[in-house]
Amino acid sequence: MKRLSFIAGICAVALLAACSSAPEKNYCPRFALISDLDRVPISTVLTPQGEMRINQIAARCDDDSMELSLQTRLSLALNDETVVEKEIPYFIAVVDDKEIVINRQDFTFKAKLKGPEETRIYKQSYKIPSGFDWKTMRILVGLKLTPEQRQQNIWVKEQRQKSMNADANTQQAEKVKKLSVG
């Protein structure tokens, strides 16, 4: 029995050594959607300030490529059933740990969404550049926007933040009022 335990121990050590000597490579590189480059303003007759947004990204990878899935959402007024067809330019960039762009490729997807809140997924294959350092580099995805579109996104984000803060302050005031009565 002791001999069997000894052999099992040696096998376990050998297996652990083999695992630790394998290259530490993630199956999918780290990737993220750039928050200020995730939406493009859309205006229709009924919705002057709508938007098409990438809600999230996901990926499936092999050793040298990834297939990105971009989940998009069209936000229009509740009664706006407009069909929006638009070519949406975006980019995929590789950055190092100092946020320096190592590689960048531009793409477009042809979006066809019907308001007010339709969601659709678009896919893109991307070849991971040779020499990609899986420990320090990551992949960023963002829409290619004009300076005006970026400014509009910043303004919308600020308005939403103000609204959320106002709601939180109102809820806090109501809570204090309820708790102080008694």
VOPAGU-2260 file (C-alpha; in pm, 1 decimal, decimal comma):
REM VOPAGU-2260
SITE   aa  ch    i         X         Y         Z
SITE  MET   A    0       0,0       0,0       0,0
SITE  LYS   A    1     287,5     237,3      84,2
SITE  ARG   A    2     448,0     159,0    -249,4
SITE  LEU   A    3     123,8     242,1    -434,5
SITE  SER   A    4      96,3     575,4    -248,6
SITE  PHE   A    5     460,9     651,5    -332,5
SITE  ILE   A    6     404,6     581,7    -705,2
SITE  ALA   A    7      82,6     786,9    -706,0
SITE  GLY   A    8     271,2    1075,9    -542,7
SITE  ILE   A    9     546,9    1064,0    -805,3
SITE  CYS   A   10     287,2    1060,5   -1084,0
SITE  ALA   A   11     109,0    1360,0    -931,6
SITE  VAL   A   12     436,6    1557,6    -909,5
SITE  ALA   A   13     520,3    1467,7   -1271,2
SITE  LEU   A   14     177,6    1581,5   -1390,0
SITE  LEU   A   15     202,6    1909,6   -1199,1
SITE  ALA   A   16     549,9    1973,4   -1339,5
SITE  ALA   A   17     421,9    1909,1   -1691,6
SITE  CYS   A   18     133,3    2153,0   -1639,4
SITE  SER   A   19     355,1    2426,4   -1498,6
SITE  SER   A   20     603,9    2398,9   -1785,9
SITE  ALA   A   21     330,0    2450,3   -2046,9
SITE  PRO   A   22     308,6    2808,6   -2174,9
SITE  GLU   A   23      70,7    3023,6   -1970,9
SITE  LYS   A   24    -157,1    3134,0   -2251,8
SITE  ASN   A   25    -518,6    3233,1   -2211,6
SITE  TYR   A   26    -753,2    3073,4   -2455,6
SITE  CYS   A   27    -906,1    3414,0   -2534,2
SITE  PRO   A   28    -707,4    3732,4   -2484,0
SITE  ARG   A   29    -842,5    3996,7   -2250,0
SITE  PHE   A   30   -1080,8    4221,3   -2440,3
SITE  ALA   A   31   -1309,2    4514,5   -2363,2
SITE  LEU   A   32   -1552,1    4758,6   -2518,7
SITE  ILE   A   33   -1449,6    5124,2   -2485,8
SITE  SER   A   34   -1733,7    5289,2   -2292,8
SITE  ASP   A   35   -1736,7    5629,7   -2465,6
SITE  LEU   A   36   -1711,9    5465,9   -2808,3
SITE  ASP   A   37   -2002,5    5223,5   -2763,7
SITE  ARG   A   38   -2292,5    5418,9   -2914,7
SITE  VAL   A   39   -2371,4    5621,8   -3222,6
SITE  PRO   A   40   -2647,1    5885,0   -3225,1
SITE  ILE   A   41   -2943,8    5804,8   -3451,3
SITE  SER   A   42   -3221,7    6048,9   -3530,3
SITE  THR   A   43   -3555,9    5973,2   -3692,3
SITE  VAL   A   44   -3866,6    6180,2   -3749,2
SITE  LEU   A   45   -4015,2    6059,9   -3418,0
SITE  THR   A   46   -3690,0    6025,4   -3222,8
SITE  PRO   A   47   -3449,2    6316,8   -3260,9
SITE  GLN   A   48   -3209,7    6176,1   -2998,0
SITE  GLY   A   49   -3204,5    5798,8   -3042,6
SITE  GLU   A   50   -2898,7    5580,1   -3049,6
SITE  MET   A   51   -2757,1    5254,2   -3172,7
SITE  ARG   A   52   -2539,8    5099,3   -2905,8
SITE  ILE   A   53   -2310,5    4802,2   -2865,0
SITE  ASN   A   54   -2439,1    4658,5   -2537,4
SITE  GLN   A   55   -2174,3    4392,6   -2497,6
SITE  ILE   A   56   -1912,0    4190,7   -2678,0
SITE  ALA   A   57   -1824,1    3824,6   -2649,8
SITE  ALA   A   58   -1560,8    3612,9   -2820,2
SITE  ARG   A   59   -1474,5    3259,6   -2919,5
SITE  CYS   A   60   -1107,0    3198,1   -2980,1
SITE  ASP   A   61    -852,5    2952,1   -3106,6
SITE  ASP   A   62    -474,1    2991,9   -3101,3
SITE  ASP   A   63    -447,0    3276,4   -3351,0
SITE  SER   A   64    -793,6    3420,1   -3413,1
SITE  MET   A   65   -1108,0    3525,5   -3238,2
SITE  GLU   A   66   -1466,1    3557,0   -3349,9
SITE  LEU   A   67   -1617,6    3862,1   -3186,8
SITE  SER   A   68   -1992,2    3891,6   -3135,5
SITE  LEU   A   69   -2124,3    4245,0   -3101,3
SITE  GLN   A   70   -2466,7    4272,8   -2940,8
SITE  THR   A   71   -2627,6    4592,1   -3067,9
SITE  ARG   A   72   -2942,2    4768,0   -2956,3
SITE  LEU   A   73   -3146,0    5038,8   -3123,8
SITE  SER   A   74   -3311,4    5279,8   -2882,3
SITE  LEU   A   75   -3590,4    5493,1   -3022,5
SITE  ALA   A   76   -3905,2    5646,0   -2873,3
SITE  LEU   A   77   -4165,1    5387,8   -2766,7
SITE  ASN   A   78   -4399,2    5456,5   -3058,8
SITE  ASP   A   79   -4121,3    5482,2   -3321,1
SITE  GLU   A   80   -4119,8    5169,1   -3542,2
SITE  THR   A   81   -3865,5    5312,8   -3787,7
SITE  VAL   A   82   -3630,5    5066,0   -3956,3
SITE  VAL   A   83   -3275,8    5198,3   -3933,0
SITE  GLU   A   84   -3026,8    5069,1   -4189,5
SITE  LYS   A   85   -2677,0    5199,8   -4145,7
SITE  GLU   A   86   -2316,3    5095,6   -4199,1
SITE  ILE   A   87   -2147,4    5124,6   -3862,9
SITE  PRO   A   88   -1767,3    5166,7   -3870,5
SITE  TYR   A   89   -1571,4    5029,5   -3576,2
SITE  PHE   A   90   -1219,3    4921,8   -3490,1
SITE  ILE   A   91   -1039,0    4646,7   -3306,4
SITE  ALA   A   92    -709,9    4750,9   -3147,3
SITE  VAL   A   93    -438,3    4568,6   -2956,1
SITE  VAL   A   94    -286,2    4774,2   -2674,4
SITE  ASP   A   95       0,1    4695,5   -2440,2
SITE  ASP   A   96       8,8    4746,9   -2063,6
SITE  LYS   A   97      94,9    5116,9   -2118,0
SITE  GLU   A   98    -214,0    5162,2   -2343,5
SITE  ILE   A   99       5,9    5206,0   -2652,6
SITE  VAL   A  100    -168,0    5083,1   -2968,8
SITE  ILE   A  101      30,6    4795,2   -3117,6
SITE  ASN   A  102    -213,3    4701,5   -3393,4
SITE  ARG   A  103    -543,6    4843,5   -3517,3
SITE  GLN   A  104    -785,7    4723,8   -3784,2
SITE  ASP   A  105   -1100,2    4897,9   -3906,8
SITE  PHE   A  106   -1423,2    4713,7   -3988,1
SITE  THR   A  107   -1787,5    4793,0   -4061,1
SITE  PHE   A  108   -2106,7    4606,1   -4001,9
SITE  LYS   A  109   -2430,2    4671,9   -4181,4
SITE  ALA   A  110   -2694,5    4722,5   -3914,9
SITE  LYS   A  111   -3061,7    4684,0   -3985,3
SITE  LEU   A  112   -3270,6    4731,2   -3673,8
SITE  LYS   A  113   -3632,0    4825,6   -3614,8
SITE  GLY   A  114   -3723,1    5051,2   -3321,5
SITE  PRO   A  115   -3804,3    5109,7   -3049,9
SITE  GLU   A  116   -3568,3    4863,9   -2872,8
SITE  GLU   A  117   -3460,3    4586,8   -3110,3
SITE  THR   A  118   -3142,1    4392,5   -3029,2
SITE  ARG   A  119   -2930,7    4203,7   -3281,4
SITE  ILE   A  120   -2590,8    4030,8   -3284,0
SITE  TYR   A  121   -2323,1    4083,9   -3549,0
SITE  LYS   A  122   -2006,6    3873,7   -3579,6
SITE  GLN   A  123   -1655,3    3954,3   -3694,7
SITE  SER   A  124   -1350,0    3729,4   -3730,7
SITE  TYR   A  125   -1024,6    3884,6   -3616,6
SITE  LYS   A  126    -674,2    3740,6   -3660,2
SITE  ILE   A  127    -469,2    3789,2   -3345,2
SITE  PRO   A  128    -136,5    3950,5   -3443,7
SITE  SER   A  129     174,0    3733,7   -3421,4
SITE  GLY   A  130     386,0    3817,9   -3120,6
SITE  PHE   A  131      76,8    3889,5   -2911,1
SITE  ASP   A  132     179,8    3888,1   -2544,1
SITE  TRP   A  133    -113,2    3723,9   -2365,4
SITE  LYS   A  134       2,0    3850,4   -2024,9
SITE  THR   A  135      37,9    4223,4   -2099,7
SITE  MET   A  136    -167,0    4299,4   -2410,5
SITE  ARG   A  137    -541,6    4326,5   -2454,0
SITE  ILE   A  138    -791,1    4391,3   -2729,7
SITE  LEU   A  139   -1017,1    4697,9   -2731,9
SITE  VAL   A  140   -1325,8    4746,3   -2947,1
SITE  GLY   A  141   -1491,0    5080,4   -3022,0
SITE  LEU   A  142   -1706,1    5256,9   -3276,9
SITE  LYS   A  143   -1536,0    5502,6   -3511,5
SITE  LEU   A  144   -1711,9    5829,1   -3429,6
SITE  THR   A  145   -1680,7    6187,3   -3543,9
SITE  PRO   A  146   -1577,6    6446,7   -3282,9
SITE  GLU   A  147   -1940,0    6565,6   -3277,4
SITE  GLN   A  148   -2069,2    6213,6   -3211,8
SITE  ARG   A  149   -1815,4    6165,5   -2930,7
SITE  GLN   A  150   -1920,3    6498,8   -2779,2
SITE  GLN   A  151   -2287,2    6395,3   -2800,2
SITE  ASN   A  152   -2204,4    6067,7   -2621,0
SITE  ILE   A  153   -2028,0    6257,6   -2342,7
SITE  TRP   A  154   -2325,1    6495,3   -2309,7
SITE  VAL   A  155   -2577,5    6206,7   -2300,3
SITE  LYS   A  156   -2366,3    6024,6   -2040,8
SITE  GLU   A  157   -2353,0    6339,7   -1824,0
SITE  GLN   A  158   -2731,5    6386,6   -1853,9
SITE  ARG   A  159   -2795,7    6025,6   -1752,7
SITE  GLN   A  160   -2559,3    6060,7   -1457,6
SITE  LYS   A  161   -2735,8    6378,2   -1343,5
SITE  SER   A  162   -3070,8    6203,2   -1375,4
SITE  MET   A  163   -2948,8    5901,1   -1179,0
SITE  ASN   A  164   -2804,7    6129,3    -907,8
SITE  ALA   A  165   -3132,2    6324,1    -888,6
SITE  ASP   A  166   -3327,8    5998,4    -857,1
SITE  ALA   A  167   -3092,5    5874,0    -585,3
SITE  ASN   A  168   -3121,7    6204,0    -396,4
SITE  THR   A  169   -3502,6    6195,0    -422,4
SITE  GLN   A  170   -3512,0    5835,4    -299,1
SITE  GLN   A  171   -3279,7    5923,3     -10,6
SITE  ALA   A  172   -3494,4    6223,7      85,7
SITE  GLU   A  173   -3809,6    6007,7      78,2
SITE  LYS   A  174   -3638,6    5742,9     291,1
SITE  VAL   A  175   -3527,8    6002,9     547,1
SITE  LYS   A  176   -3880,5    6152,6     552,0
SITE  LYS   A  177   -4037,9    5808,9     614,0
SITE  LEU   A  178   -3784,9    5721,5     884,3
SITE  SER   A  179   -3817,1    6057,8    1061,8
SITE  VAL   A  180   -4195,4    6031,8    1093,0
SITE  GLY   A  181   -4287,2    5842,5    1397,4
